[in-house]
Amino acid sequence: MKKDQYIPHEVSMRNTTEVMNLIEHEGMAGYGIYWALLEYLRTQDEYVGDLRVLKSLARQLKTSIDRLLRILKSYELFEVTDYAFRSRKLEMVMKPLDDKRKAMVKQSCDDRSTTVQRNSCNSLKTKDASVLSKVKESKEEKKKEISEKE
């Protein structure tokens, strides 16, 4: 399974004040649009969506850009800037899975014994920006240790 094919779905989500307001004003179609937006965000780096894709999303979801913007801005379900949108709720429910995956990658890399295996493992790490920064820091620390020993 690809890493972006899963979102934990809380069964009580529909009973939150924000989602109840969404359903009250947009109907269950609005709730479906909400989940489609979460699915889109799930496939994006850092779970941040680009507002420039709203036209395409509206076409895919068979709705209007105005309705998408209303759902993004009116129900306190998303944070919207001039160029992007995100869901703190999605980030929160994905954090345990992301942390588990990072730990598994780290453990797998730590278990590698040959240089080729380590290099292969390191190339997997670079797909995750936060892991990449940790790798860079580690390399810089090792270089510093080596230069201090010399």
Residue pairs with C-beta under 8 A, 6 or more apart in sequence:
3 101
4 42
4 43
6 42
6 97
7 38
7 39
7 42
7 90
7 93
7 94
8 93
8 94
8 97
10 93
13 19
14 20
14 23
14 31
18 75
18 76
18 77
19 31
19 34
19 75
19 77
21 75
22 30
22 31
22 34
22 71
22 75
22 77
23 30
23 31
25 74
25 75
26 33
26 67
26 70
26 71
29 63
30 67
30 71
32 61
33 61
33 63
33 67
33 68
33 71
34 71
34 77
36 57
36 60
36 61
37 49
37 57
37 68
37 71
37 72
37 78
37 85
37 87
38 87
38 90
40 49
40 53
40 57
41 47
41 48
41 49
41 85
41 86
41 87
41 90
42 90
42 94
44 50
45 129
46 86
46 129
47 86
47 87
47 90
47 91
47 94
48 84
48 85
48 86
49 84
49 85
49 86
50 83
50 84
51 80
51 82
51 83
51 84
51 85
52 83
54 65
54 68
54 69
55 65
57 68
58 64
58 65
58 67
58 68
61 68
71 77
71 78
72 78
72 80
72 85
73 80
77 87
77 89
78 85
78 86
78 87
79 85
79 86
79 87
79 88
102 128
102 130
102 131
105 121
105 124
105 125
105 128
105 131
106 131
108 121
109 118
109 121
109 122
109 124
109 125
112 118
112 120
112 121
122 135
125 131
125 132
125 135
126 132
126 135
